[in-house]
Amino acid sequence: MKKINFNTKNGVRFIAALLGDGCLDKRLRIFYANSNPDLINGFIKDVKTIFGNNVIYHIREKSNNPKLKLVELPSRYGKIVVKIGLKGGSKIENNTRIPCYIFNLSKRKRIEFLSQIIDDEGIISFPSRHIAIHMATENKNKPNLVLDIKELLKSVGIESSIYKEKEYTSLKGPNRKMWKIEIHSFKQLEEIYRNFSLRHKEKLQRLKILIDSKKQIQYPKKKFKEIITKSMKKIEVEKGYFTSKDLSSDINRSLGHSRNVTRKFFKQGLIKKVKSYKSGNIHSFAKYKVSK
């Protein structure tokens, strides 16, 4: 086996992937699961760069989700990974931390690490206009990973906020708490788009769309109703109905703005409701059609 170095670009992305959509199980086997082919291919590239082209790995499809690919490496490689501080077993139960050495690497390598975290765990939200990274814990305190990611983001000039999101039932033990890190402001989002190295092309595209939404088209007042109605009709043709969320994405406006527009059009009789809003554990937006 070649000399192993986790201080490289590929090395830090590999470690970040294990803290994201990957894991090191109790038998020290390495797994990485994803439905995005660019992330699967990127992980395999990192593995080969670190361990050599003769590295032993297997790829298989998840039986309950053929789109989800699972890459597995035997424990001989996991025994090397534990030497940098990662523990085998559940990341949530272990309350895993980012290995200390990552914080001492160059800014470029810290950014590569964070890029992989966003690739795996990041969500680009149009309505809220932010990037959110979700992590869970078994106790009331913030997960170590959340705190470490926030610190690492700050070290490369990106400010973030931590929020407790929800509690959910786990079959593996006590109830778990979900936390999230949010990155706001167009300046910071632009910094991430310019300098981070996201492999997830769809997320990168969504981030670009979100950034471009800062420069919104100002609809002429006289044509506003015509433009919005045209958008509603277009979505209705595609889906058979439209929601305020659909409208928000199509006209590049916040969800709150689209809800207000939808309510206004409904009161004026320009659109009709075909299914009411539903809240609770199963949430769904109200569905509408354009009145004939």
C-alpha positions in Angstrom: 0.0 0.0 0.0 1.3 3.5 -0.9 2.2 6.0 1.8 -1.1 7.5 3.1 -1.5 11.2 3.4 -4.8 12.8 4.6 -3.4 16.3 4.4 -4.1 16.7 0.7 -7.1 18.0 -1.2 -8.3 14.5 -1.8 -7.5 13.5 1.8 -9.6 16.2 3.4 -12.5 15.6 1.0 -12.4 11.9 1.9 -12.5 12.7 5.7 -15.3 15.2 5.1 -17.3 12.6 3.1 -17.0 10.1 6.0 -18.5 12.8 8.3 -21.2 13.6 5.7 -22.9 10.9 3.7 -20.3 8.3 4.6 -19.4 6.4 7.8 -16.9 4.2 9.5 -18.8 1.3 11.1 -18.0 -0.6 14.3 -16.0 -3.2 12.3 -14.1 -0.2 10.8 -15.5 -0.8 7.3 -15.8 2.4 5.3 -19.1 3.2 3.5 -20.2 6.1 1.3 -23.7 6.4 0.0 -25.1 8.9 -2.5 -27.5 9.1 -5.5 -25.5 11.7 -7.2 -23.0 10.2 -9.7 -20.6 13.2 -9.5 -20.3 12.7 -5.7 -19.8 8.9 -6.1 -17.2 9.3 -8.8 -15.5 12.1 -6.8 -15.3 9.8 -3.7 -13.8 7.0 -5.7 -11.3 9.4 -7.2 -10.3 10.5 -3.7 -10.0 6.9 -2.5 -7.7 6.0 -5.4 -5.6 9.1 -4.9 -5.1 8.4 -1.2 -4.8 4.6 -1.1 -3.5 3.9 -4.7 -5.2 2.6 -7.9 -5.1 -0.9 -6.5 -7.3 0.0 -3.6 -10.0 -2.6 -2.9 -13.6 -1.3 -3.0 -17.0 -2.5 -4.1 -20.0 -0.5 -5.4 -23.6 -1.8 -5.1 -27.1 -0.4 -5.4 -29.3 -0.2 -2.3 -32.1 -2.7 -2.7 -34.8 -0.3 -1.7 -33.5 2.5 -3.8 -31.7 1.6 -7.1 -30.6 5.2 -7.6 -28.6 5.2 -4.4 -25.1 3.8 -4.8 -23.1 2.4 -1.9 -19.3 2.4 -2.0 -17.7 0.0 0.5 -14.0 -0.4 1.6 -12.8 -3.2 3.9 -11.6 -2.6 7.4 -7.9 -2.7 6.4 -8.4 0.9 5.3 -10.6 1.9 8.2 -7.8 0.9 10.6 -5.7 3.6 9.0 -8.5 6.2 9.3 -8.9 5.7 13.1 -5.3 6.9 13.5 -6.4 10.5 12.7 -9.1 10.5 15.4 -12.3 9.2 13.9 -14.1 6.5 15.8 -15.9 3.5 14.4 -19.7 3.3 14.9 -22.6 5.8 14.8 -21.5 9.5 14.3 -24.6 10.6 16.3 -23.9 8.2 19.2 -20.2 9.1 19.2 -21.0 12.8 18.9 -18.1 12.9 16.4 -15.8 15.8 15.9 -13.8 17.1 12.9 -10.2 15.8 13.3 -8.1 18.6 14.9 -5.5 18.6 12.2 -8.0 19.9 9.6 -8.1 23.3 11.4 -4.3 23.7 11.0 -4.3 23.1 7.2 -4.1 25.9 4.6 -7.3 27.9 3.9 -7.6 26.2 0.5 -7.7 22.7 2.1 -10.2 23.9 4.7 -12.4 25.1 1.9 -12.1 21.8 0.2 -13.2 20.0 3.4 -16.2 22.4 3.7 -17.1 22.0 0.0 -17.5 18.3 0.5 -19.7 18.9 3.6 -22.0 21.2 1.6 -22.0 18.7 -1.3 -23.2 16.0 1.1 -25.3 17.8 3.7 -26.0 21.2 2.3 -29.5 22.4 1.2 -29.9 25.5 -1.0 -33.2 27.1 0.0 -34.8 29.5 -2.4 -37.7 30.6 -0.1 -35.3 31.3 2.9 -32.4 32.4 0.7 -29.7 30.5 2.5 -27.5 27.4 2.6 -28.5 25.0 5.5 -26.4 22.1 6.8 -28.3 19.6 9.0 -26.9 17.4 11.8 -28.5 15.4 14.6 -27.6 14.6 18.2 -28.9 12.4 21.0 -28.6 15.0 23.7 -29.8 18.5 24.3 -26.5 20.1 23.4 -25.4 21.2 20.0 -23.6 18.3 18.1 -19.8 18.7 18.0 -19.9 18.5 14.3 -22.2 21.5 14.1 -19.9 23.5 16.4 -16.8 22.4 14.5 -18.3 23.2 11.1 -19.3 26.7 12.3 -15.8 27.3 13.6 -14.2 26.0 10.3 -16.5 28.2 8.3 -15.5 31.2 10.3 -11.8 30.4 9.8 -12.3 30.9 6.0 -14.4 34.0 6.4 -17.9 32.6 6.3 -20.2 33.6 9.2 -23.1 31.2 10.1 -25.9 30.7 12.7 -27.0 27.5 14.5 -30.6 26.7 15.1 -32.4 23.8 16.8 -34.9 22.5 14.2 -36.9 19.5 15.5 -37.0 16.3 17.6 -37.7 13.0 16.0 -38.1 9.3 17.1 -35.2 6.9 16.5 -35.4 3.1 16.4 -31.8 3.0 17.6 -32.3 4.6 21.0 -33.5 7.9 22.6 -35.2 10.6 20.6 -32.8 12.7 18.5 -32.6 16.4 18.0 -32.0 17.9 14.6 -29.9 21.0 14.3 -28.9 23.2 11.4 -26.2 25.7 10.4 -27.5 28.5 8.2 -25.3 30.7 5.9 -27.0 33.9 5.0 -26.3 37.1 3.0 -25.6 37.3 -0.7 -22.0 38.4 -0.1 -21.3 35.1 1.7 -23.2 33.0 -0.8 -21.3 34.6 -3.7 -18.0 33.9 -1.8 -19.0 30.2 -1.6 -20.0 30.1 -5.3 -16.7 31.7 -6.4 -14.2 30.0 -4.1 -15.6 26.7 -2.9 -15.4 23.5 -5.1 -18.8 22.0 -5.2 -19.0 18.7 -7.2 -22.7 18.5 -6.9 -23.7 20.3 -10.2 -27.3 20.6 -9.3 -26.5 22.3 -6.0 -24.0 24.6 -7.7 -26.7 25.6 -10.3 -29.2 26.2 -7.5 -26.7 28.4 -5.7 -26.1 30.4 -8.9 -29.9 30.9 -9.3 -30.2 32.0 -5.7 -27.4 34.5 -6.1 -28.9 35.8 -9.3 -32.2 36.4 -7.6 -30.6 39.4 -5.9 -30.9 41.2 -9.2 -34.6 40.5 -9.7 -36.6 41.7 -12.7 -39.0 44.5 -11.7 -42.3 43.6 -13.4 -44.1 46.6 -14.9 -47.3 47.3 -12.8 -49.5 47.4 -15.9 -48.3 43.9 -17.0 -47.9 42.3 -13.5 -51.2 40.5 -13.6 -50.6 39.2 -17.1 -47.1 38.0 -16.3 -48.2 36.2 -13.1 -51.2 34.6 -14.8 -48.9 33.4 -17.6 -46.6 31.7 -15.1 -49.5 30.1 -13.3 -50.9 28.7 -16.5 -47.5 27.4 -17.5 -47.1 25.5 -14.2 -50.7 24.2 -14.5 -50.0 22.7 -17.9 -46.9 21.0 -16.6 -48.4 19.6 -13.3 -52.1 19.9 -13.6 -52.2 22.6 -10.8 -49.8 25.1 -9.2 -48.9 26.0 -5.6 -47.5 29.2 -4.1 -44.2 27.3 -3.9 -44.2 26.5 -7.6 -45.0 30.1 -8.4 -42.1 31.3 -6.1 -39.6 29.2 -8.1 -40.9 30.2 -11.5 -41.1 34.0 -10.9 -38.0 34.1 -8.8 -39.6 35.7 -5.7 -39.7 34.7 -2.0 -42.3 32.2 -0.8 -44.0 34.9 1.3 -44.4 37.1 -1.8 -45.9 34.3 -3.8 -48.3 33.4 -1.1 -49.6 37.0 -0.9 -50.0 37.1 -4.7 -51.8 33.7 -4.7 -54.2 34.9 -1.9 -54.9 38.2 -3.8 -55.6 36.4 -7.1 -57.9 33.9 -5.2 -59.9 36.7 -3.6 -60.3 38.3 -7.0 -61.6 35.1 -8.5 -58.7 34.8 -10.9 -57.8 31.4 -9.6 -59.7 28.6 -7.9 -58.6 26.2 -5.1 -58.6 22.5 -5.9 -57.0 21.3 -2.7 -56.7 23.1 0.6 -53.5 23.6 2.6 -52.6 20.9 5.0 -50.3 21.3 8.1 -49.0 19.0 10.8 -46.7 16.0 10.4 -47.6 15.8 6.7 -47.4 19.2 5.2 -48.7 20.2 1.8 -49.3 23.4 0.0 -52.8 24.4 -1.3 -53.3 23.6 -5.0 -54.8 26.0 -7.5 -55.9 26.3 -11.1 -56.4 29.4 -13.2 -60.1 30.2 -13.5 -61.5 29.9 -17.1 
